[in-house]
Amino acid sequence: MLLGRATYEPGWRWSEHVGAKTGARLCEVEHVCFVVSGKSGSDEGRQREVLSAGDVFAVPAGHDSWVIGDEPYVSLHLMGAADYGAQHRGT
């Protein structure tokens, strides 16, 4: 099993900083994550979530996400790390 640690700076948004470089509108990797610090928003098309330190969440493929506030967002990817890394290597 591959675990991933992601750190995103304030102002980061998946659709702008990853999707725009790859031509994808949404992240097509399903994730299960633990939030270490910071806050992020996630939009799955059906609902919007606000995630903060201590949250464990699952997000399906087909979502956008962004950092909320002035603090970096740090999460541990418990599922989806290998696919996310392979899909976005070099971005």
Summary of the structure (lengths in Angstrom):
residues: 91
radius of gyration: 11.9
end to end distance: 22.9
largest distance: 32.2
contacts: 256
relative contact order: 0.34
helix: 18%
strand: 45%
